[in-house]
Amino acid sequence: ITGEGKSSTFIERSNANGVPTFSIFAIASKATLNLNSLVVLAGKPGGGAAAGGGIFNLGALSLVNVIVRESVAVLGGGIYNGTGATSGLTDSVISYNSAASQGGGIWNGGKLLKLNGVTVDHNTSSSNGGGIFDANNGQLNVEQTTISDNTANDSGGGFYNDQGAAATWTNATISATQPPTISAGVRLTKARRIFSMLPPATTWPGLPAARLPAVFTTTKQAQLR
């Protein structure tokens, strides 16, 4: 689906009374969806295990020049990239989404989630991973991407890397408006190698090893495993 631009093409769920709850797009296993130059807006799936407010993906997803915003879910307010799924996001924005549990902007437990030239900002989570939650066995590749001003009530305001998940970062920036506490910046459940990608001056005395300060930038490719 190719729109006429992010200022003119909106695929939106109405908030009027009586409108059923649903993800804007739901991609089945082995199915493929390509979106270009449009806005995905105000998705809200129903049910206690609802996932992927804007986009629920179990297949193959490609976003180019797309905005996903103001969507809500239990997991993955903006996008849910489930087991076995692949998603590639290029020159896109994930913003102002919220999750009642994990991954306000994006929840990833898939074969691959690749972000290139993406902004993930102003997303919220009531639990972990305000911007991105990288779940067990999830693979995440991030390049030329900014993750900023996201919040989580528990851990990883910008990014939460679950045990067993893998993430590779190249020229990416994560920042949060919160102070360097458990809910700001990044939370890693396996972080023995984490400080190899941080300039020494950005470490915080007294901060537990599995938590990062509110702001960090990768200056070259860094891997979290």
TALIN-V328881 format. One record per pair of residues at least 12 apart in sequence whose ideal C-beta (glycine too) atoms are under 6 Angstrom apart, sorted by sequence separation. I is the first residue (numbers start at 1). J is the second residue. If there is no record, write none. Layout:
I & J
I & J
This chain:
174 & 186
11 & 24
40 & 54
54 & 68
202 & 216
105 & 120
159 & 174
24 & 40
78 & 94
131 & 147
158 & 174
54 & 71
53 & 71
105 & 123
158 & 176
191 & 209
198 & 216
24 & 43
53 & 72
78 & 97
104 & 123
131 & 150
157 & 176
191 & 210
23 & 43
53 & 73
77 & 97
104 & 124
130 & 150
52 & 73
77 & 98
104 & 125
130 & 151
157 & 178
197 & 218
23 & 45
51 & 73
77 & 99
130 & 152
188 & 210
21 & 44
22 & 45
50 & 73
129 & 152
21 & 45
50 & 74
51 & 75
52 & 76
53 & 77
54 & 78
55 & 79
56 & 80
57 & 81
58 & 82
128 & 152
180 & 204
21 & 46
51 & 76
54 & 79
85 & 110
86 & 111
102 & 127
197 & 222
60 & 86
61 & 87
62 & 88
63 & 89
64 & 90
65 & 91
66 & 92
67 & 93
68 & 94
69 & 95
70 & 96
71 & 97
72 & 98
73 & 99
74 & 100
75 & 101
83 & 109
86 & 112
87 & 113
88 & 114
89 & 115
90 & 116
91 & 117
92 & 118
93 & 119
94 & 120
95 & 121
96 & 122
97 & 123
98 & 124
99 & 125
100 & 126
101 & 127
102 & 128
103 & 129
104 & 130
105 & 131
106 & 132
107 & 133
108 & 134
109 & 135
128 & 154
136 & 162
157 & 183
163 & 189
186 & 212
32 & 59
58 & 85
69 & 96
74 & 101
75 & 102
76 & 103
77 & 104
78 & 105
79 & 106
80 & 107
81 & 108
82 & 109
84 & 111
90 & 117
95 & 122
102 & 129
105 & 132
112 & 139
113 & 140
114 & 141
115 & 142
116 & 143
117 & 144
118 & 145
119 & 146
120 & 147
121 & 148
122 & 149
123 & 150
124 & 151
125 & 152
126 & 153
127 & 154
128 & 155
129 & 156
130 & 157
131 & 158
132 & 159
133 & 160
134 & 161
135 & 162
137 & 164
138 & 165
139 & 166
140 & 167
141 & 168
142 & 169
143 & 170
144 & 171
145 & 172
146 & 173
147 & 174
148 & 175
155 & 182
157 & 184
158 & 185
159 & 186
160 & 187
161 & 188
162 & 189
163 & 190
185 & 212
31 & 59
32 & 60
33 & 61
34 & 62
35 & 63
36 & 64
37 & 65
38 & 66
39 & 67
40 & 68
41 & 69
42 & 70
43 & 71
44 & 72
45 & 73
52 & 80
57 & 85
75 & 103
78 & 106
82 & 110
116 & 144
121 & 149
128 & 156
131 & 159
136 & 164
149 & 177
158 & 186
185 & 213
9 & 38
10 & 39
11 & 40
12 & 41
13 & 42
23 & 52
29 & 58
30 & 59
41 & 70
51 & 80
63 & 92
81 & 110
89 & 118
109 & 138
136 & 165
185 & 214
12 & 42
13 & 43
24 & 54
25 & 55
26 & 56
27 & 57
28 & 58
29 & 59
57 & 87
103 & 133
108 & 138
115 & 145
142 & 172
156 & 186
184 & 214
10 & 41
28 & 59
35 & 66
76 & 107
102 & 133
129 & 160
134 & 165
152 & 183
156 & 187
5 & 37
27 & 59
75 & 107
81 & 113
108 & 140
128 & 160
155 & 187
6 & 39
23 & 56
134 & 167
180 & 213
1 & 35
2 & 36
3 & 37
27 & 61
180 & 214
2 & 37
3 & 38
176 & 214
175 & 215
174 & 216
173 & 217
172 & 218
169 & 218
170 & 221
169 & 222
168 & 223
167 & 224
166 & 225
6 & 67
161 & 224
